[in-house]
Amino acid sequence: MGSIQEDYTLSEAQKAHFLEHGYVKIPQCFTREQATKFTEGMWTRLGMSPTDKSTWTKEKTNMPYHYHVPVSEFSPKAWSAMGQLLGGVDRISEKPGFRGWSDGFIVNLGRDGYKAEDELNLRSLDNWHNDGDFFVHFLDSPEQALLVIPLWSDIEHKGGGTAVCSDGIKYIAKHLYDHPEGTTPWMRSVNDPSHSAYEGRDFWSEIAWNSSKTRDESFHEVTGQVGDVFLLHPLMLHSASKNLLRVPRIITNPPVSLKEPFCLDREDPSQYSLVELKTLKDLGMPDGLKGWKITGPRRDWISQRIRRQEEERTKEVERLKSK
């Protein structure tokens, strides 16, 4: 499975865009043929028909995964770009799940009543968050080193493309800086006795909905063609959007993990990765965090989503067997 371009180097303009906005679009990282083969069986797994909207019984589905493909083989172009943002592919975890892309598709089909002429107000969306519901969060956490969004379908404006708010990074980074003890995936201090049951989005909604904190121009839609890949800062504030066009939107958001935590206080500034530089820039501490360190243990977290997807995986296997 070859990619369109085996050797790829981020341009200075792309690097500058990442440092300013916290994301970069890498065009045509895999072919339509690759995407067709990779998404084969998706509709059977969903129990829906791609041509019969009456079967589209759920607006958004986060599907469980069944297998991974190595990014370095499936899309060397994306793999190269990921490495350049992280300071080299040698810093990426050796665990296959964090060096690969899975078939855990995120499908947005819209809902009855949506119309293309409806207004789409990104700020008012109600799903704002940053990723990583499988570990306790610290400012330097290695588990979610990038937010990666491969496009398995074409996505136009109002077509359900992920909404991002680049101004949100600085507020999330400052919150984690102020909580070296660690937070739950929902940004509650692990020292909060009620933290284990809470899975709300109040922290992020207050940032996105507050025009005194986030500028209108900091909101963007992830749109593009099959094969495009968006690489986002791990603390990017983002939300599922509304698919007003009702054209199936298919993405994944595979996490990329590092072997070691991000280092935000390097003796040699030339060794900072672009992700680390963006974090420091948004914190207003471009020279590094002198003396900051975590005070709690790094550990996994089991969210309700993970439990639900384990149940759904069993159902999908049965559908595939009965096909």
Sequence and secondary structure as in RCSB ss.txt:
>XXXX:A:sequence
MGSIQEDYTLSEAQKAHFLEHGYVKIPQCFTREQATKFTEGMWTRLGMSPTDKSTWTKEKTNMPYHYHVPVSEFS
PKAWSAMGQLLGGVDRISEKPGFRGWSDGFIVNLGRDGYKAEDELNLRSLDNWHNDGDFFVHFLDSPEQALLVIP
LWSDIEHKGGGTAVCSDGIKYIAKHLYDHPEGTTPWMRSVNDPSHSAYEGRDFWSEIAWNSSKTRDESFHEVTGQ
VGDVFLLHPLMLHSASKNLLRVPRIITNPPVSLKEPFCLDREDPSQYSLVELKTLKDLGMPDGLKGWKITGPRRD
WISQRIRRQEEERTKEVERLKSK
>XXXX:A:secstr
   S S     HHHHHHHHHHSEEEE   S HHHHHHHTTTHHHHHT BTTBGGG   SEEE     EEEHHHH 
HHHHHHHHHHHT GGGB   GGGSEEES  EEE   TT  TTS   STT S  B S TTB B TT SS  EEEEE
BSS B TTB   EEETTHHHHHHHHHHT TT B TTS BTTSTTGGG    HHHHHHHT TTTS GGGEEE  B 
TT EEEE TT EEE   BSS   EEE   EE BSS   SS SSGGG  HHHHHHHHHHT TT  TT    S   B
   HHHHHHHHHHHHHHHHHHH 
